[in-house]
Amino acid sequence: MARQAKAYLVLSLSGERGTNMPSGLSQLPIVLIDERGGYKFIVAVVNDGETSKMVVRADASCEFHRDILRKLRFEAPGINAQCVGGGRINIDPIGKVIDIWSSSGDFGIEPNRAETVRLLSEAFPGFDVRQKNSR
């Protein structure tokens, strides 16, 4: 049985959506998450020794937050990636709603959840990005 390709939504630094996986910190997408559903997410600070930025990653195939960090490090070899927290995310593409809540058992909650909401809001214009209480 053929395996279906994974769908991702990407926001690049230029604000354009795409599916290409760029190389180098300046081209690393700020937000890279599965296109729908509920699963875990992380927020990480990535740096190349000169500059740094925050990125958000979520992958429905990852059982643990540390697995998402491992994939981020594979996505950007040679770039240092330090997870600063995470939680759970649910994306409803039909209702145009993204909910984030909870914290990572591996990394805790990121220091500024409002910044995570802002990054997701920029990546998904027209979506209502909501921070919910833990459930």
Residue, then its C-alpha position, 0 to 999 in steps of 0.5 A: m500500500a502506497r504511503q501518502a505524502k504528509a501535508y504541511l503548512v509553512l510560513s517562510l520569512s518572506g511570509e509566503r506559504g510553500t512546501n519546499m524545505p529550505s536550508g540555512l537559518s535565514q530560510l528556515p520556516i518560522v512555522l511548520i505544522d501538520e495541516r489539520g488535527g490535534y497533536k503536540f507542538i514545540v517552540a524552539v530557539v534556533n541559531d547558527g552562531e550569529t543570529s537566532k529566531m523562534v520557530v514552531r513545529a508540530d507533527a501528528s506522527c510524533e508521540f513525544h515533544r522530544d521527537i518533534l525536536r529531533k525532526l527539527r534538528f534533522e530539518a536543519p543540520g548544523i543549526n543549533a535548536q533548543c526547545v523552550g517549551g510546547g504543549r498541544i495544538n488542534i487545527d480546524p481548517i474548516g472552522k479556521v480555528i487553532d487552539i493551543w493549550s497544556s505544556s510539554g512533559d519533556f520541556g514544560i511550557e514556553p516562556n511566552r505563550a502570547e508570542t506563540v499565538r502571534l507566530l501562529s496568527e501570522a502563519f495562518p491569517g484569517f484563523d482565530v488562534r486561541q490559547k486555552n486553559s489546560r484540559 
